[in-house]
């Protein structure tokens, strides 16, 4: 006896993705807005914390550089992972370097906070605003790519 409905995998392959494994759906305005709001909240909160911190300028520069490095690294990982999933060419060197940069940024933040003479609440604040920033950067990049793909497909 055959099942009446197709499996989820068959349904996804026919309805959610086109022939190249790409999603033709445009992200909703609410998801785009929430992603950008989270990104700006994380970055602005992190920077306000640095501005008001009672640390040396070189320490502030270190933490700011880690934020920028982390944001670039996670966007690079998201792009290379998605490119590979869609069958686009991604060199193993770039793929590996983007993962290395992401892990390095996280480790550098952890080591910096571990050795910092900050209160535990300040360390938690920087860790959480960093995490919010990098996660939302991934979502913003995904939304941007999905919207562009949708636009290209429907022109």
N, C-alpha and C positions, 0 to 999 in steps of 0.2 A: 504494500500500500504506500503510495506517495504522499508526502505532506501537502497540505492544501496551500500553504504559503511558502514563499521562498525564504531561505535563511537570511539572517541579518546581513551577513557578508554579501550575499547576492543583491539584496536591496540597496545596500550602500554603494556597491559598485555601479549600479544602474541609475540611482536617483541622486546620490550626493556628489558624485565625482564624474567629470567628463572622461573621455578616453585616455587622457594623460595622467589621471589620478589627481587632478586638481579640482578643488571645490569651486563651483560656479556661483555660490551664494554670497551675497553682499552682507557684511557684518551690519548689525542693527545700529542705529544711532545711539541707543542707550549703551550698548557695549563699547562703542567707540568713545563716547563721552566718559564712561566710567573708567576706561583704560587711561585716557589722557588725564583725567582728574587724579587718579591714583599716582600716575607718573609725576605730575606736577607737585602733588602733595608730598611725595617721598623726597623729591629733589629739593624743593623749597624748604621743607622741614629740616632736612639734613644740612643744608647751607645756612639756615638761620641758627641751627645748633652750633655750627662751626663759627659763625660770626660772633655769637655770644659766649663762646667757650673761653675759659681763662687759660689758654695754652699758647705756646710760642707760635709765631707765624709759620715756622717750618713744619710744625706738627699739623697745623691747619692745612697747609699745602699738601702734606702727605695724605691726609684723609680725603681731601677734595680730589686729588689725583686718583686715589683708589676708587672713588665713586665714578669718575669719568672712565677709568679703565674698565671697571666692572660693567658699566652700561654698554660700552662698545663691545666688550667680550660676549655678553649674553645675546646681543643682537646678532653678532657674527655666528654664534652657535645656532641660534634659531634659524637663521637664513641657511646655513650649510646643512643642518638636519633636514629642513624642509626641501631644499634643493635635491638632496639625495633621495628623499621619499618620492619626489616627483620625477625622478629619473634624469635630472639635470646633472651635468658634469661638475663634480667637486673633487679637488685633489685631496688625497689622504693627508698630505702635509698641512693644507689649510684647515681641514676638518680637525685634525689633531691639535694644531696650534690654537684654534678658537676654543676648544675644550680646555687646553692647558691655561690659556689666558683667563678663562672664567674661573677655573679652580684657583689659579694664582691670586686673582683679585679677592676672592673670598678668604683664602688663607692669609693674605697680607692684612686684610681688615681684622680678622680674628687675632692674629699675632699682635697687631698694633693696639687693639683694644685690651688684650690680655695684659700687655705690659704698660698700658697707660695709667697715669695717676688720676683717673676719673672715678667718680662714684659709680656704683653698680647701675644705678638708674640711667646715668649718662651713657654708659657702655651699651645698655639695652636699647636706649633711644637710637644711637647710631646704627646698631645692628638691625633694628627693626625698620628704620627709614631706608637703610641700604637694601634690605630684602624687598621692601615695598617698591623701591625704585627699579631694581633689576627685574622683578617679576612683571611689573607693569610695562617696562620697556619692551619685553618680549611680546606682551599683548598688543601694544601699540604697533610694533613692527608687523605682527601677524595681521592686524586689522588693515594696515596700510597696504600690505601685499594683497590681501583678499579683495579689498575695494578696487585696487588697480586691475587685478585679474578679472573681476566682475565687469569693470568698465571696458576692458579690452575685448571681452567676450561678447558684450552687448552693444558694441558700436556698429 
